[in-house]
């Protein structure tokens, strides 16, 4: 997944943790866009055709469509062409490639790009999807249920905690310089401070098709689930410092906004 992951549980056999770790590796390999053999890459490569997909892929694709609705279009998985144009064509450990942003424009609505039915999916010709943070948030929620009733799953900062934690006071989770004790909650951080290169970064504003410049460069959120926290954090960052506080107040349990003064 190109990030650090952690699985923690109280009074759980090691074999259960190892099985969960194996599930992360296996599903991440199917959801990555950086391998031509992955399930996601095969779906993108077959644009214009219906493709048989696994139960997990179908669930994540439906989660992407729901994220689009919940964010009023700001969390848009139809971002792949824009990410490639920005130079994010391979894992950043290998370095970015040349940006080609001259023809950037607003992304198409996700429901016009991605269609899902039982056991199969289709992306429109000339488009492509990237599941990114949506997949991490969804997977963190699934893992917390797999490992429960007292566990925490953290996939690169998208996490969910269930139960009372190791000491009975909840699971300690650090957000910026504050440690919160979470029980049955999720958290996520959306940031342009990492996965950046030259004047670009990985977070595309679907309204322009360009790397986002909103006046915020990092947002951390605590919400009902890791999936919801991911959506709220990304939407808030894209809304910018004027609208993000009210948006988070209506949807999140706690939040932190990091201003960049570049909007």
Helices and strands as residue ranges (DSSP letters): E 5-9, H 14-31, H 39-45, E 51-52, H 55-70, H 80-85, G 92-94, H 110-113, E 114-117, E 120-123, H 132-147, E 151-155, E 158-162, E 171-175, E 178-182, E 185-191, E 196-197, E 200-201, E 204-205, E 210-211, E 216-223, H 226-239, H 241-251, E 254-259
